[in-house]
Structure formats: C-alpha cells, structure tokens
C-alpha cells in the first residue's frame, strides 16, 4: 500500500475521482492545503466529503514553495510519503518540486513549469517546430496593441497562468483588446491567492474543430490513450460546452493529431505524467492549443473509463508511486460516452431547473447534476460557471454526443427574478 501526498486539489469532479481511485487502487493519501475551509465551503455534492478519506489533513502555506518543501522534508521521516501529486494546475510545479526534494518519482519540475506557463509552452513548441498559432507576448497596453497590429486581427488574448478558460477571448480590434486587457488587470491574484504573471499572450485565431489527446508518459515512453472531441460556445469566449470520447475522426486525422500531441509532450521535456493536450484541426493541419501535465478535467477521465475501462485518475496515482501504469482496455459495452454542460442563459438567482425527471428516467444517462434553487448564476464566460451536466453512454460509436446535447437542451432554467 502506497502513501500519496496530495498538494491541494480542484473542488470539481477530480476532487472526488482522484481520492476514489487512490483508495480503489489499495493506496492511501494525506492532504496538504493552505486553506481547508476552501474545500469545505465548495462542497455541495451529496455523500461524505472526499477529504474524510485522508490519513492526515495538513495545513501549510502551499503558496510559499520553499517553506512547503522544508516542511514536507521534515514530515517525511514521520509520515513516509511514497509519491506526490495534485489535481490543481496552480500547484503542479510545487508538487513536482516536492517529489524531487523528497527523492520520490515524479515529472521533471522544469518541464512541468514550461507546460503550466503558456508563454513558456509557446516558446518551447516553436523552438521544437511543433505546429501552433502565430503568437506574441507583451506586458503593457501599448505593447499589446503593437503586437496585435503586427499579428493582425482577429486574435485570441490569454493570460499565461490561469485555467478553465478564464479571460480567454476573441478580440477583433483595438477597442476589444483594450477592454479585455483591462478586465485582466482587475484580476491580479488568482483564486488560490497567488500573484499573477503580468505577461499576456496574443495568438492567431485558429479555425476548425477542437479535440484533446489523452496521453500517458512513463519513463520516457508516451502512450496515446485516445482522442476526445470538444464543443465550444459563448463567443467571444471559449467555453467548453461538452465532450465525447472517442472523437469521431477518420484514421488519418486521428494519427496526425496523436503525433502532434506526442511531439508537444516531448518538446516540453515531460515525463512521468498523464497528459491532456488540446489541438485545433485547422485547414492547415493540427495545431497545438495547450499542453496540460495532468489528467483532463471536465470529467473526460470518466468518459474514457466508461468506454475503455482505463481509469486515468488511477494511472496518475500509479505513476506518482513509480509503478508501471495499467493501460489495459476492457469491453465495457459502451462504444462512446459524452458529457454536455448546462450553461447559464444569463446572470441571476436560480429558482428551479426543470426537466430533471426525464434525466433520472433515461437509461442512457449514467450521471447528471444541476444546481440547487438559490444558486447565483454568473455569465457564461469560462468553464467555472456551469449550472450542471448530463453524461450518457451509447453502444454505438459517435452517438453519445448528440444524445447528451439533446438532454441538456431539454432542461429549463428558471430564474427567481425576471431580468436579475
């Protein structure tokens, strides 16, 4: 039985899926956080809190990485950690550094840093010749405007160090660019209290469908588990409204996408990671959007598990322990699985979400959830503002996505006050 240390976590699906997979694998975990209340406040799902399964709950200032490493080094002889991991992007570099300090298996910290910083990723991929958008970096408003004129509109503006699509949007001219930059300047600290990098990324707007490639890299060898498709909504924002696994691609396109993702992983120097690489299928061929050195979010890992039997959350734990990952596929009876997200039509307080009785009665639905009455809905500008989701499986290849989208379209969002 291995003892894993979790350095912080997301509060969404992976906060439950990862502890579950650790326990089902016969292992145990301790949890270290700077703010336990962050997780207690966020928990609204039924059932016991996943942190109740932890051997130890440790309070350390995880944003002070040198102090965190010193504290963990002192705790190691007492608690005996066998691996370190996190499901939160903001702590992936810290977890890699902790594994290195404790002499435990893990990804190279410098490679994780490159993958977690969109500016460093862009530079590394360009140097390696991995296809991506034309881009520029700037810190000031004047620098951004000069870069935008050189690249040419339309463009995509991105913070280099945020997640879930936050503040990522299309801009079609100088006025929109200034507006987007000003909004970003008003968010100098992320949700975990970390001071943000002022560098801003401008990218050529890529056209075409978007997919993600799920990979496992262990001791220098990368295995492609599969390709997931993605639906995007909310222009000028890029909000993920759903996913299906496996993506409905022809063999040649799937091969090209997989090769591009593997090249990106190698260019960044990543090893001993579960990877989630987002790729645009442009008329000129696959182009890398970003590389994430951790399992996919938005329950993509559950879609994969329901189709292939491969639990990437469990694989993530195995790699952290230095164990060869189990990538054996089984016949689950499902040829495709999909999730569709309910986006808020507008801001306001939710009175009720109708149509859930149909979800409970539908045998194709394997999971669903909607927000309770009283929830304050925000604007659908990022993946943080979902009102719920529906997950379905199908025995037919490529059929799950349409079914999931149809069921979400049948939900009726009712607000407590008109216009509010």
Steps between C-alpha positions, in 0.01 A plus 500: 500500500644835392459826688436794266518867590247723325613861481172689469227400253226633280157504660324355193477145373865407549473584871285187526636286216864511610444402867264226383758361259774514763293296744379255235863441406572386856687817590448781750559873499568804714393848397687827542332838451537863595123536554288202598190721505538550124400136452235490769327810357500362148358157579132471410479148357320231699696240693808520720765760422792338309748649745354279773694219336835667567737352757617849593381855428799732511489881500803660336538818295513320164557828314839536672673219312839514680328480840267226374795290386681549831189399696438192287864395535462512879172306483634229269675289769181502707227453238694319227363629171552276196383748237380857451228629268231764459194550282525881512692669217624775731692247711638266234848662511501488882404131500778419251753689712377321815545158338850597392593632848374182668673273248171360374380419146370796305514720195799732439410826678638720222288318241189536712574871539525535121170320447317702766614837362339566164776742396772244572299231323466711187874573491598136553264369234614760249864412559420130449299564184172372644215672311301764685356847443706809429535682831647795685558587866466837671448651846377849423198635316719671241704183453184298444365745245827498307512120506138473391558729202799289399311171529173628351147464633302294592705373794464306822617663823608272785648535845805273519421357843124447542283195443148399393501748215494799734541833313570319173307675224497602139578863417426657162659841544683744729191592706424138585867437574512790748176383663629144538835617636334731753284215627810288544678777689214500751586137589858529635472201738357159409239305696772340715655828611796484265629818336447474125757532225441833318607354163213471251489264203356601163436222250384464146134388496501136394196369316362147498376239751687452826600168654720387785750217503526302822846354553701314760877550511697262719878473508542671166230317305171674408184300437196658336188384686265671257360821357205691647290748307390834640210734436554870572242774558463858620675726249714702545586261783611139458286306747512120480138391465561127460730210413476155341741209517621374265489786252336419168810536281628315197811290555738740323384804698516310828855390425608852411345643816662234717843557345470874557410453866786256561741744334376776733549283810853416387582861412412609853715225650208347690537155653308298757176689437145449386459760226205690355599683180245719324528520121316694229427321173570791266489491119883501515508199733511445879618795712573478874285721723653401836659211687388404851727271707211343690183299427225675308233686691129538425451127568680396182677234707159354585401488133819307426447262791145422391612415146839335553511405867820704536485723808740786433462629855625161623777507238602843630537352848694201372750723320543714813594182684746401228288204393450396139153628409219261415380595150321173429169554319187300577166462327265726696208468257523871418636614163472870585442720802422870513440781743306817425504803731212727587612860448321789672284696255577812705587620848247458776379291791375154405143422607486155341647292220222300339524179302707295743233230530575400142868465584435270793280276284732475198707176498769663282575755773777381731550825691332837530492794734347849503535795733252536786246782531662811640824457308627828358581445133779699342563581136613211278852633439704201624471137608446613859135600456322180400150440640528125462579217262365182347720198422383218273643186346405326178567162345535680166821675400465878481139502624539620859568866430171575321306323773669694781449831322133422440441425868670821614297697244186364670589654838314817593691761704257716697611810685364636827471854370439610143800681357716432806 
